[in-house]
Amino acid sequence: MTTVIAPTDDAFTVASSTSARAGELRLCWSPRSPFVRRVMVAAHELGLAERITCIDTVVGMTGCHAQLMRINPLNKIPTLITDDGFVLSDTTLICQYLDGIAPAPRLFPQSHRARMQSMRWHALGHGLTDLLVLWRNERLRPAEQQHAPTLAAWRAKYDATLVTLDREAGTLAGAPLCIGQIAIACAVGYLDFRFPDLAWRDNVPALADWFGTFDRRASMRATLPAGG
């Protein structure tokens, strides 16, 4: 079970041998963030989830979290604090770090070709997630303030990305587990969480089948998004 703690000043203190348990990793976290979910899915797959203490951290587009800003000037989650005082503030970098300290690293392939395939998928999943977060923020604005051309462009990019992933669903299914698959799965899971009105499965049956299988993994079940 994920340990979640309140965002106290002590929680955000940069860890050291005197302020953190040996091996403890602290993650600035939200149960709603698809970027945080990617890190947590990776942690579960690597057998590291029990080492992570999650700090419940609320960030937004229009405000700054004062405690988080002390360690991450970009005011973004996820941000990871290691037990030796190292602060990592990028989703991909955090996943690479976890893969590097895991007993059996396996999410970032060693061969150049396999790594490039995985990172290409990761780029598609990461870019789709970025797009969806921005799209949702725009849709939360009053209708008269929303920018129709921007919404149309995001919709076109979303459609094209899903079509691309649908064509590659067979290759995704046949590949060993990697960070690219996790990035795509977390992006698609965010569609279910924040965009149920899009009914995304209707036009991409192969992607829907792949996700239906991947979504049954224990790591995905343990990290389902929650909250408003």
Summary of the structure (lengths in Angstrom):
residues: 228
radius of gyration: 17.9
end to end distance: 21.3
largest distance: 54.3
contacts: 683
relative contact order: 0.15
helix: 56%
strand: 9%
